Amino acid sequence: KRVQFEVSDISTSGFSVYENDGEGTLMAGMIIPDMVITFAHSMKMSCSAQVIYRLREDRGLVRCGFAILDMGIQDYSRLTHLLSCAMDAHSHVSTEVDVDALWEFFFKSGFIYPKKYGLIQSHRESFKETYQKLYQQCPEVARHFTYQQNGRIYGHIAMVRAYERTWMIHHHAATALEHKRAGLVVLKQIMHYLNDMHRLPSSKMDYVMSYFRPENKFPERVFGGFARISGDPRTCSMDLFSYLPYTRLSLSSMLPKGWELGESTEMDIWELNRFYTHRSGGLLLDAMALEWEDSRGRSLETDFMKAGFFRKQRAYSLRRDGRLAAVLVVDQSDLGFNLSELLNDIKIFVINGAALPWHILSIGVSRLTADFRMHRVPVLFYPFDYVEREEIPYEKQYQAWVLNVRHGAEYMEYMRKKFRIKYE
């Protein structure tokens, strides 16, 4: 039997309705697996929900409170957008964005600077196609948040499902707007969004991550500050990577006798985890969900493919006489998915640096660049002491920041105190 109630109040975590005291249709604990929330007789959002309380009020009415148990990411985004607009009509959650206005904003805000544009320019048609799909079709594997007035963008932040159960925050930028700190507004938007999203099974989220340059003061305070205050790398961690844009070399380079490069095995991944736990104790490898070839699932790749995008991750091991020296993680995606191409790179974890000369590692890297469409492939090295010892000419450094979303409330409290952000 179909039953319909008017919603009394609603948030991204639940809502309440009224029924007459004598009806008793809704019982505390009842789970409704297929529910539709309708707004203005047009917009529909499907979810599953559970009655968590019945409260008798005046006039013979009973207020029944529901907790949303699960909701698809598109419907959750629609609900979040409606609630955001109710508080501030200029806040937008994954709505269609004029791509030309977006690029104009990226240049005006300084997010795309001359050197970065030089890297983008040769692939501008691929970038254009990617961003048309991201900001016009709003696929499930990516979300974006903007602050706009009269079609002009003043604040932007986005996130992408980077790994199996990890979403990456990126592309945070803002321009001046009278009486509004648009950068903080969109940051607050994404925090609200993530705070309830991570509870939903459909979100496929255990971790949130971000990369930032250590010398950039704002993300250093927003992300780095919490990592230091928490003091627990299993709550929030940071790992320093050195970045080198690697020019593809001739693939005829051969590894010397005794060296081999091949798909990582279960034992290789175990050894990498042991090394990383000892060096960092952080969350990065959990967030990256590294697996050996025989056990690897393909749900991330499949979800990207369904959305019309490309995503691939593989782990390779560089060994000498059978002993593991380094693990090279190859991440690939559509060009421009991340404008720094941190999902189109090779992340190198050097496990036995004393036995691994840079020229040997360089040959291994060159063997893996064949599948990349870029002439210069970003390579990130960990740990830094190997880069120092081998005098590798790195260009810059990135902190890889990861948060366990179960501690999201602690992070929101940190932001409230640090930046006086109010959560209405």
Secondary structure, 3 states (H helix, E strand, C coil): CCCCCCEEEECCCEEEEEEECCCCCCCCCCEEEEEEEEECCCEEEEEEEEEEEEEECHHHEEEEEEEEEECCHHHHHHHHHHHHHHHCCCEEECCCCCHHHHHHHHHHCCCCCHHHHHHHHCCHHHHHHHHHHHHHHCCCCEEEEEEEECCEEEEEEEEEEEECCEEEEEEEEECCECCECHHHHHHHHHHHHHHHHCCCHHHCCCEEEEEECCCCHHHHHHHHHHHHHHCCCCCEEEEEEEEEEEECCCCCCCCCCCEEEEECCHHHHHHHHHHHHHHCCCCHHHHHCCCCHHHCCCHHHHHHHHCCCCEEEEEEEEEECCEEEEEEEEEEECCCCCCCCCCCEEEEEECCHHHCCHHHHHHHHHHHHHHCCCCEEEEEEECHHHHHHHCCCCCEEEEEEEEEHHHHHHHHHHHHHHHCCCCC
